[in-house]
Amino acid sequence: RLEDHRRFLEERASAFEAALDSLDRLIELEGRTMEYEIKTRETVAQPIVSVRGHTSVAEMPEFFRRAYAEEFGLLGRIGVRPAGIPFSVYHDPEFKVEDVDVEVAVPVAESVESDGRVTGSIMPGGLVAFTLHTGPYDDIGGAYRALAEWIQSHGHEMAGPPRECYLTDPAQTRRADYRTEVVWPIK
């Protein structure tokens, strides 16, 4: 038990170290903003499967791993194929490091009934503003700020929670090369 607890504490310490590194980078970059090109597009309603829950930033990788395992496990059992790239929806209007309300989702080719923690639903369509972030997830805050400023300065209003679409697989990509599309529904 003591060894298990030690491993647990080491994992937590590593997560906090990564968070501190990210904070140091943000402090260093404060005042210098990354240039983000903001565009808009119309999206269509899309069937999805998702797992929603509350987690901390430190525990997010494990939350995502479990959610994807459950989602892809269900899809495999019922023979439904994914119909796009995985994404997550951040439901809190204000991001809280220790209590993130996140929904981990996969678009699917057809509607799926809910099963356990996996919920089948429809992601509504509509007008969205979006931008591409390249780099670690820890540094994605600038993309959100750029989108929020663009939405306000162009006379739009936010019309739902933002989402992140993961264009690269972190298991096969260097952190500096992660590509994440940040999408915000607008009106």
N, C-alpha and C positions, 0 to 999 in steps of 0.2 A: 504494500500500500504506500509506503513511504517513497519507493522508487517511482510509482505511478504519479504521486503528488509532485515529486520533483520534476518529472517530465512535463506535467501540466504547468508548473510555475515557469519552467524554461520556455515553453511555448508562449505563455503570456508575456514574459520578458521580451522575447523576440518580437512579438506583435507591438509592444510598447516602444521598443527601439525603432521599429519601422515607422510608427506614428511620429516619434520625435524627429527622425530624419526628414519625414515629409514636412513637419512643421518648420524645421530649420530651412528647408528649401523654399517654403512659402515666405518666411521672413526675409530670406536673402533676395527673393524675387519681388518682394513688395515694392510697388512703385513702377516696376517694369512689367508691362503686360504682354502676354503672348498675343499675337494677332490671330483672330479667329474670323473666318469668312462665314457670315450668316446668310442662309438661304431659306426659302419657304417652299412647301409643296403640299398638295392635297393627298391625304392617305385614305385608304378604304378600310371598312370594318374587316377585322381578321379574327378567326377563331384562334384561341390560345389555350394552353394549359399552364397553370402557374401554382406556385406555393408562396403564400404571403405570411410574414411573421415579423417579429421584432428581434433585433440583434444589435450587437455593438460593432463598431468598425473593426476592432481586433478580431472578432469572431466571424466576420463576414465571409472570408474564404470557405470556412467550414459550413456555414449556412448555405452558401451557393452550391458547394459540392453535394450536400445532402439533397437539396431541392432538385438539382439536375438529375441525381441518381433516381429519385422518386418519379420525376416527370418522364424521363427516358425509359425507366422500367415499366411504367404504365403504358406508354406508347408502344413499346415492344410487345407487351402482353396482348394488347388489343389490335395490333397490326396497323397503327396509324403513323404516318410519316411526318416528320417536321416539315414545315413549309417556309422556312426562313431562318434568320440568325437569332440566337438567344438574346434576350434583353432583360432589363430590370426596370421597375417603376418605383420611384421614391415618393411615398404618399405624404410625408410630413411637409408642411409648408416651410418649416425651419429645420435644417439638418442638425440632428443631435448625435454626437459621437458615441454616446453610451446607449442610445435607444433609437435605432434606425428602423423605421417602418418601411420595409422593402418587400416587393413582390418580384420573384424570379420567374421569368416566363419564356415559353417557347411557342412560336407560331405553328399551327398545325393545319393540315390539308382539309380537315373536316371537323365539325363540332364533336367534342368529347364530353362524356358525363363525368362529373366529379367523382373522385375515389380517394377516400382518406384525406390527407392534406392537399392532394392535387385537385385543383379546381379547374373545371372546363368553363370557359366564358368567351365573350366576344370583346376584343379590343376595339373601341369605337374609332371610326375614321374621322377625318376633318383636316382643317388647316393646321400645319405645324411649322415652327421655326426650328432649324437644326444647324449644327456645326460639327466639324470633325476635330477631335482631340487626339493628338499623337503623343504617346508617352505613358508613364505610370498612372494608374488609377489615382494614386495619392495626389497628383497634380491637376486633377480634372476641375477643381474649383474655378479656375479661370474661365473655362468654357461656359460654366453656369452663369458666372458674372457677366460675360460678354453677351450671352443670350438674353438675360434679364434686362440688361441695359438697352440692347437692340429692340426688344419687344416694347419697352416703355417709350423709347425715343421715336419709334415708328408708328405710334398711336394704336398699338395692339394691346390686348389684355391676355393674361395667362388663362387658359381654359381647361386646365386639368394638370395633374402631376407630371413632372418631367420623367424621361426614361433614358436609359443608356443602352445602345445597341452595340454588341461586342463583335467587331469585324475581324478580330484576330483571336486565336486560341492562346491563352497565357501559358499553357503547357508546352507550346511549340514556338513561342515568340519571346524575344528579349523584352524586358520591361520598357526599355526606351523606345521600342518599336510597336507597342500596343496601339491599336487604332480603335477608337470608341466614338460612335456618333451619339451626340447628346441631342435629344429631341424634346421640344416643349410644345404641347397643344396651345394654340392661340385663337383669338377671335378678333 
